[in-house]
Amino acid sequence: MGLMFKAPKYGAYSELFGLLSPDITADNNGALIYPWGRIGCIPDDIKVFLKIGQEGGTGLSKAFADWCERETRQYK
């Protein structure tokens, strides 16, 4: 796939790492697992978009989740 992109199976490896690794504990709750088993956190400039308006955020993530729910309701 080249220098920039890897095959989809490598994405699955990161998910399996998050599920099965003994390195992941309750202390990592809310952390991101980057490719190749790196544990990180959400950048501060993105966190504001994940909060609802009452918490000082933009509320965009909730609006998007609500929209997805409405659009996919017919397929449940």
MOPAC internal coordinates of N, CA, C and O (Angstrom, degrees):
PM7 1SCF
backbone

  N    0.0000 0     0.00 0     0.00 0    0    0    0
  C    1.4415 1     0.00 0     0.00 0    1    0    0
  C    1.5218 1   110.57 1     0.00 0    2    1    0
  O    1.2310 1   119.88 1   163.37 1    3    2    1
  N    1.2831 1   117.83 1   -16.63 1    3    2    1
  C    1.4431 1   118.59 1   173.74 1    5    3    2
  C    1.5169 1   114.08 1   111.28 1    6    5    3
  O    1.2310 1   122.07 1     5.02 1    7    6    5
  N    1.3140 1   113.64 1  -174.98 1    7    6    5
  C    1.4550 1   121.84 1  -176.23 1    9    7    6
  C    1.5242 1   112.69 1   -69.15 1   10    9    7
  O    1.2310 1   119.93 1   142.73 1   11   10    9
  N    1.3192 1   117.73 1   -37.27 1   11   10    9
  C    1.4638 1   121.33 1  -174.13 1   13   11   10
  C    1.5230 1   114.05 1   -89.75 1   14   13   11
  O    1.2310 1   119.95 1   148.44 1   15   14   13
  N    1.3145 1   117.71 1   -31.56 1   15   14   13
  C    1.4549 1   120.56 1  -172.28 1   17   15   14
  C    1.5183 1   110.78 1  -121.04 1   18   17   15
  O    1.2310 1   121.33 1   -32.66 1   19   18   17
  N    1.3026 1   115.06 1   147.34 1   19   18   17
  C    1.4604 1   121.50 1   177.24 1   21   19   18
  C    1.5189 1   108.91 1  -117.10 1   22   21   19
  O    1.2310 1   120.75 1   -15.80 1   23   22   21
  N    1.3104 1   116.18 1   164.20 1   23   22   21
  C    1.4608 1   121.62 1   178.88 1   25   23   22
  C    1.5306 1   109.88 1   -64.95 1   26   25   23
  O    1.2310 1   119.78 1   -26.29 1   27   26   25
  N    1.3291 1   118.02 1   153.71 1   27   26   25
  C    1.4687 1   121.48 1  -178.44 1   29   27   26
  C    1.5197 1   114.39 1   -55.66 1   30   29   27
  O    1.2310 1   119.89 1   151.36 1   31   30   29
  N    1.3128 1   117.82 1   -28.64 1   31   30   29
  C    1.4666 1   119.00 1  -178.52 1   33   31   30
  C    1.5294 1   111.57 1   -60.34 1   34   33   31
  O    1.2310 1   120.06 1   152.74 1   35   34   33
  N    1.3195 1   117.49 1   -27.26 1   35   34   33
  C    1.4593 1   119.38 1   179.32 1   37   35   34
  C    1.5269 1   111.75 1   -68.98 1   38   37   35
  O    1.2310 1   119.90 1   149.65 1   39   38   37
  N    1.3161 1   117.80 1   -30.35 1   39   38   37
  C    1.4619 1   120.80 1   173.11 1   41   39   38
  C    1.5147 1   110.80 1   -65.40 1   42   41   39
  O    1.2310 1   120.91 1   141.63 1   43   42   41
  N    1.3233 1   115.87 1   -38.37 1   43   42   41
  C    1.4653 1   120.30 1   177.39 1   45   43   42
  C    1.5249 1   110.39 1   -65.38 1   46   45   43
  O    1.2310 1   119.94 1   145.46 1   47   46   45
  N    1.3109 1   117.72 1   -34.54 1   47   46   45
  C    1.4665 1   120.08 1   178.22 1   49   47   46
  C    1.5247 1   110.73 1   -60.61 1   50   49   47
  O    1.2310 1   120.23 1   139.29 1   51   50   49
  N    1.3257 1   117.17 1   -40.71 1   51   50   49
  C    1.4699 1   120.04 1   179.04 1   53   51   50
  C    1.5229 1   111.00 1   -65.09 1   54   53   51
  O    1.2310 1   120.30 1   140.15 1   55   54   53
  N    1.3316 1   117.02 1   -39.85 1   55   54   53
  C    1.4659 1   120.12 1   178.07 1   57   55   54
  C    1.5240 1   110.93 1   -65.79 1   58   57   55
  O    1.2310 1   120.60 1   137.84 1   59   58   57
  N    1.3116 1   116.47 1   -42.16 1   59   58   57
  C    1.4643 1   119.72 1   178.55 1   61   59   58
  C    1.5244 1   111.13 1   -65.16 1   62   61   59
  O    1.2310 1   120.37 1   143.42 1   63   62   61
  N    1.3197 1   116.89 1   -36.58 1   63   62   61
  C    1.4575 1   120.37 1   176.06 1   65   63   62
  C    1.5197 1   110.11 1   -59.41 1   66   65   63
  O    1.2310 1   120.52 1   134.09 1   67   66   65
  N    1.3332 1   116.61 1   -45.91 1   67   66   65
  C    1.4618 1   120.91 1   179.45 1   69   67   66
  C    1.5164 1   112.70 1   -63.00 1   70   69   67
  O    1.2310 1   120.44 1   147.71 1   71   70   69
  N    1.3028 1   116.76 1   -32.29 1   71   70   69
  C    1.4559 1   121.50 1  -178.17 1   73   71   70
  C    1.5219 1   112.61 1   -80.97 1   74   73   71
  O    1.2310 1   120.29 1   139.03 1   75   74   73
  N    1.3183 1   117.06 1   -40.97 1   75   74   73
  C    1.4602 1   120.50 1  -167.68 1   77   75   74
  C    1.5248 1   115.75 1  -109.16 1   78   77   75
  O    1.2310 1   119.74 1   166.54 1   79   78   77
  N    1.3048 1   118.10 1   -13.46 1   79   78   77
  C    1.4580 1   119.89 1  -173.79 1   81   79   78
  C    1.5254 1   112.50 1   -72.39 1   82   81   79
  O    1.2310 1   120.16 1   -46.04 1   83   82   81
  N    1.3296 1   117.31 1   133.96 1   83   82   81
  C    1.4633 1   119.63 1   173.90 1   85   83   82
  C    1.5322 1   112.16 1   -70.53 1   86   85   83
  O    1.2310 1   120.27 1   168.29 1   87   86   85
  N    1.3357 1   117.09 1   -11.71 1   87   86   85
  C    1.4658 1   120.62 1   177.75 1   89   87   86
  C    1.5246 1   112.00 1   -72.47 1   90   89   87
  O    1.2310 1   119.99 1   160.69 1   91   90   89
  N    1.3320 1   117.62 1   -19.31 1   91   90   89
  C    1.4574 1   122.08 1  -179.33 1   93   91   90
  C    1.5219 1   108.46 1   -90.85 1   94   93   91
  O    1.2310 1   120.80 1   -60.87 1   95   94   93
  N    1.3246 1   116.08 1   119.13 1   95   94   93
  C    1.4637 1   121.70 1  -178.99 1   97   95   94
  C    1.5255 1   109.20 1  -127.71 1   98   97   95
  O    1.2310 1   120.73 1     1.06 1   99   98   97
  N    1.3121 1   116.21 1  -178.94 1   99   98   97
  C    1.4673 1   120.61 1   177.76 1  101   99   98
  C    1.5285 1   111.21 1   -61.43 1  102  101   99
  O    1.2310 1   120.14 1   155.34 1  103  102  101
  N    1.3154 1   117.34 1   -24.66 1  103  102  101
  C    1.4664 1   120.64 1   177.66 1  105  103  102
  C    1.5269 1   111.92 1   -64.97 1  106  105  103
  O    1.2310 1   120.35 1   158.17 1  107  106  105
  N    1.3368 1   116.93 1   -21.83 1  107  106  105
  C    1.4599 1   121.74 1  -179.57 1  109  107  106
  C    1.5221 1   112.67 1   -91.42 1  110  109  107
  O    1.2310 1   120.01 1  -172.10 1  111  110  109
  N    1.3303 1   117.58 1     7.90 1  111  110  109
  C    1.4584 1   120.98 1  -179.38 1  113  111  110
  C    1.5256 1   109.96 1   -58.38 1  114  113  111
  O    1.2310 1   120.56 1   -54.64 1  115  114  113
  N    1.3216 1   116.53 1   125.36 1  115  114  113
  C    1.4552 1   121.62 1  -178.90 1  117  115  114
  C    1.5149 1   114.00 1    91.73 1  118  117  115
  O    1.2310 1   119.80 1   174.19 1  119  118  117
  N    1.3132 1   117.98 1    -5.81 1  119  118  117
  C    1.4593 1   121.04 1  -179.98 1  121  119  118
  C    1.5238 1   110.18 1   -80.79 1  122  121  119
  O    1.2310 1   120.83 1   -18.94 1  123  122  121
  N    1.3018 1   116.02 1   161.06 1  123  122  121
  C    1.4565 1   121.95 1   173.67 1  125  123  122
  C    1.5135 1   108.80 1   -97.76 1  126  125  123
  O    1.2310 1   121.00 1   -31.90 1  127  126  125
  N    1.2996 1   115.69 1   148.10 1  127  126  125
  C    1.4562 1   120.34 1   171.98 1  129  127  126
  C    1.5205 1   106.14 1  -110.57 1  130  129  127
  O    1.2310 1   121.57 1   -69.83 1  131  130  129
  N    1.3054 1   114.60 1   110.17 1  131  130  129
  C    1.4480 1   121.16 1   179.46 1  133  131  130
  C    1.5206 1   108.78 1   -83.21 1  134  133  131
  O    1.2310 1   120.16 1   -16.83 1  135  134  133
  N    1.3384 1   117.29 1   163.17 1  135  134  133
  C    1.4634 1   119.48 1   179.13 1  137  135  134
  C    1.5285 1   112.45 1   -53.13 1  138  137  135
  O    1.2310 1   122.45 1   -32.18 1  139  138  137
  N    1.2890 1   112.91 1   147.82 1  139  138  137
  C    1.4551 1   125.54 1   178.23 1  141  139  138
  C    1.5262 1   111.35 1    72.44 1  142  141  139
  O    1.2310 1   120.53 1  -152.81 1  143  142  141
  N    1.3338 1   116.59 1    27.19 1  143  142  141
  C    1.4528 1   120.95 1   171.96 1  145  143  142
  C    1.5146 1   115.25 1    74.36 1  146  145  143
  O    1.2310 1   120.26 1  -152.48 1  147  146  145
  N    1.3111 1   117.12 1    27.52 1  147  146  145
  C    1.4637 1   119.66 1   176.79 1  149  147  146
  C    1.5200 1   109.04 1   -91.69 1  150  149  147
  O    1.2310 1   120.65 1   -47.92 1  151  150  149
  N    1.3080 1   116.36 1   132.08 1  151  150  149
  C    1.4579 1   121.74 1   179.71 1  153  151  150
  C    1.5200 1   108.04 1   -99.16 1  154  153  151
  O    1.2310 1   120.99 1   -52.54 1  155  154  153
  N    1.3199 1   115.72 1   127.46 1  155  154  153
  C    1.4559 1   120.31 1  -178.83 1  157  155  154
  C    1.5129 1   110.53 1  -139.19 1  158  157  155
  O    1.2310 1   120.94 1    10.37 1  159  158  157
  N    1.3039 1   115.80 1  -169.63 1  159  158  157
  C    1.4623 1   119.89 1   178.73 1  161  159  158
  C    1.5294 1   108.80 1  -128.62 1  162  161  159
  O    1.2310 1   121.49 1   -15.55 1  163  162  161
  N    1.3114 1   114.76 1   164.45 1  163  162  161
  C    1.4563 1   120.84 1  -179.92 1  165  163  162
  C    1.5288 1   108.23 1   -71.54 1  166  165  163
  O    1.2310 1   119.72 1   -50.16 1  167  166  165
  N    1.3298 1   118.14 1   129.84 1  167  166  165
  C    1.4616 1   120.28 1   178.35 1  169  167  166
  C    1.5299 1   111.37 1   -59.63 1  170  169  167
  O    1.2310 1   120.93 1   -35.45 1  171  170  169
  N    1.3210 1   115.82 1   144.55 1  171  170  169
  C    1.4681 1   121.54 1  -176.50 1  173  171  170
  C    1.5228 1   113.10 1   -58.21 1  174  173  171
  O    1.2310 1   120.06 1   144.86 1  175  174  173
  N    1.3339 1   117.48 1   -35.14 1  175  174  173
  C    1.4605 1   118.81 1  -178.54 1  177  175  174
  C    1.5260 1   112.60 1   -71.74 1  178  177  175
  O    1.2310 1   119.82 1   167.44 1  179  178  177
  N    1.3178 1   117.94 1   -12.56 1  179  178  177
  C    1.4660 1   121.84 1   176.54 1  181  179  178
  C    1.5240 1   110.89 1   -97.46 1  182  181  179
  O    1.2310 1   119.97 1   151.76 1  183  182  181
  N    1.3129 1   117.66 1   -28.24 1  183  182  181
  C    1.4669 1   121.11 1  -177.67 1  185  183  182
  C    1.5185 1   112.55 1   -57.00 1  186  185  183
  O    1.2310 1   119.84 1   145.12 1  187  186  185
  N    1.3200 1   117.90 1   -34.88 1  187  186  185
  C    1.4659 1   121.22 1  -177.92 1  189  187  186
  C    1.5299 1   111.02 1   -62.37 1  190  189  187
  O    1.2310 1   119.97 1   149.85 1  191  190  189
  N    1.3185 1   117.66 1   -30.15 1  191  190  189
  C    1.4595 1   121.07 1  -179.88 1  193  191  190
  C    1.5221 1   112.10 1   -78.20 1  194  193  191
  O    1.2310 1   120.00 1   163.40 1  195  194  193
  N    1.3211 1   117.60 1   -16.60 1  195  194  193
  C    1.4608 1   121.70 1  -179.01 1  197  195  194
  C    1.5209 1   112.77 1   -89.84 1  198  197  195
  O    1.2310 1   120.39 1   167.51 1  199  198  197
  N    1.3257 1   116.85 1   -12.49 1  199  198  197
  C    1.4668 1   120.72 1  -178.22 1  201  199  198
  C    1.5206 1   110.56 1   -92.09 1  202  201  199
  O    1.2310 1   121.31 1   -29.84 1  203  202  201
  N    1.3331 1   115.10 1   150.16 1  203  202  201
  C    1.4632 1   119.40 1   174.89 1  205  203  202
  C    1.5256 1   108.90 1   -77.75 1  206  205  203
  O    1.2310 1   120.80 1   -13.26 1  207  206  205
  N    1.3092 1   116.08 1   166.74 1  207  206  205
  C    1.4637 1   121.38 1  -176.70 1  209  207  206
  C    1.5133 1   113.71 1   -57.26 1  210  209  207
  O    1.2310 1   119.84 1   141.17 1  211  210  209
  N    1.3465 1   117.92 1   -38.83 1  211  210  209
  C    1.4649 1   121.51 1  -178.82 1  213  211  210
  C    1.5247 1   111.87 1   -67.12 1  214  213  211
  O    1.2310 1   120.22 1   159.92 1  215  214  213
  N    1.3257 1   117.18 1   -20.08 1  215  214  213
  C    1.4702 1   120.51 1   179.00 1  217  215  214
  C    1.5238 1   111.83 1   -95.78 1  218  217  215
  O    1.2310 1   120.27 1  -174.42 1  219  218  217
  N    1.3146 1   117.09 1     5.58 1  219  218  217
  C    1.4535 1   120.48 1   179.68 1  221  219  218
  C    1.5142 1   114.00 1    93.42 1  222  221  219
  O    1.2310 1   120.28 1  -170.77 1  223  222  221
  N    1.3138 1   117.06 1     9.23 1  223  222  221
  C    1.4549 1   120.84 1   179.46 1  225  223  222
  C    1.5181 1   111.81 1   -98.19 1  226  225  223
  O    1.2310 1   121.28 1     9.47 1  227  226  225
  N    1.3179 1   115.15 1  -170.53 1  227  226  225
  C    1.4588 1   120.63 1  -178.76 1  229  227  226
  C    1.5200 1   112.60 1   -91.53 1  230  229  227
  O    1.2310 1   119.90 1   157.37 1  231  230  229
  N    1.3253 1   117.79 1   -22.63 1  231  230  229
  C    1.4582 1   121.24 1  -177.82 1  233  231  230
  C    1.5159 1   113.59 1    80.09 1  234  233  231
  O    1.2310 1   120.15 1  -173.67 1  235  234  233
  N    1.3406 1   117.32 1     6.33 1  235  234  233
  C    1.4584 1   120.12 1  -177.55 1  237  235  234
  C    1.5237 1   112.82 1   -65.60 1  238  237  235
  O    1.2310 1   119.77 1   144.11 1  239  238  237
  N    1.3206 1   118.05 1   -35.89 1  239  238  237
  C    1.4672 1   118.95 1  -178.77 1  241  239  238
  C    1.5214 1   110.73 1   -66.78 1  242  241  239
  O    1.2310 1   119.88 1   140.73 1  243  242  241
  N    1.3237 1   117.84 1   -39.27 1  243  242  241
  C    1.4677 1   120.55 1   177.65 1  245  243  242
  C    1.5171 1   110.34 1   -67.77 1  246  245  243
  O    1.2310 1   120.24 1   138.42 1  247  246  245
  N    1.3121 1   117.14 1   -41.58 1  247  246  245
  C    1.4629 1   120.22 1   178.10 1  249  247  246
  C    1.5255 1   110.41 1   -61.26 1  250  249  247
  O    1.2310 1   120.24 1   139.32 1  251  250  249
  N    1.3217 1   117.15 1   -40.68 1  251  250  249
  C    1.4615 1   120.92 1   178.97 1  253  251  250
  C    1.5238 1   110.90 1   -67.20 1  254  253  251
  O    1.2310 1   119.96 1   136.53 1  255  254  253
  N    1.3280 1   117.68 1   -43.47 1  255  254  253
  C    1.4682 1   121.16 1   178.60 1  257  255  254
  C    1.5240 1   110.75 1   -62.71 1  258  257  255
  O    1.2310 1   120.12 1   139.14 1  259  258  257
  N    1.3288 1   117.38 1   -40.86 1  259  258  257
  C    1.4661 1   121.02 1   177.59 1  261  259  258
  C    1.5243 1   111.09 1   -63.92 1  262  261  259
  O    1.2310 1   120.46 1   138.70 1  263  262  261
  N    1.3257 1   116.73 1   -41.30 1  263  262  261
  C    1.4549 1   120.97 1   178.62 1  265  263  262
  C    1.5262 1   110.29 1   -63.22 1  266  265  263
  O    1.2310 1   120.22 1   134.98 1  267  266  265
  N    1.3343 1   117.19 1   -45.02 1  267  266  265
  C    1.4707 1   120.93 1   178.42 1  269  267  266
  C    1.5226 1   110.86 1   -59.82 1  270  269  267
  O    1.2310 1   120.72 1   138.56 1  271  270  269
  N    1.3146 1   116.23 1   -41.44 1  271  270  269
  C    1.4674 1   120.96 1   179.12 1  273  271  270
  C    1.5300 1   110.77 1   -61.68 1  274  273  271
  O    1.2310 1   120.29 1   134.87 1  275  274  273
  N    1.3140 1   117.06 1   -45.13 1  275  274  273
  C    1.4710 1   120.57 1   179.38 1  277  275  274
  C    1.5258 1   111.74 1   -63.89 1  278  277  275
  O    1.2310 1   120.92 1   136.60 1  279  278  277
  N    1.3221 1   115.84 1   -43.40 1  279  278  277
  C    1.4632 1   120.01 1  -175.86 1  281  279  278
  C    1.5292 1   113.00 1   -70.87 1  282  281  279
  O    1.2310 1   119.86 1   152.44 1  283  282  281
  N    1.3213 1   117.86 1   -27.56 1  283  282  281
  C    1.4694 1   120.45 1  -176.76 1  285  283  282
  C    1.5221 1   113.12 1  -103.59 1  286  285  283
  O    1.2310 1   120.05 1   179.32 1  287  286  285
  N    1.3156 1   117.50 1    -0.68 1  287  286  285
  C    1.4690 1   121.36 1  -177.93 1  289  287  286
  C    1.5244 1   111.77 1   -55.61 1  290  289  287
  O    1.2310 1   119.79 1   142.35 1  291  290  289
  N    1.3086 1   118.01 1   -37.65 1  291  290  289
  C    1.4631 1   121.23 1  -176.90 1  293  291  290
  C    1.5325 1   113.04 1   -67.75 1  294  293  291
  O    1.2310 1   119.65 1   163.57 1  295  294  293
  N    1.3161 1   118.28 1   -16.43 1  295  294  293
  C    1.4605 1   121.58 1  -177.35 1  297  295  294
  C    1.5226 1   113.34 1   -95.79 1  298  297  295
  O    1.2310 1   120.00 1  -179.35 1  299  298  297
  N    1.3293 1   117.60 1     0.65 1  299  298  297
  C    1.4661 1   120.12 1  -178.76 1  301  299  298
  C    1.5005 1   111.22 1   -81.66 1  302  301  299
  O    1.2310 1   120.10 1   180.00 1  303  302  301

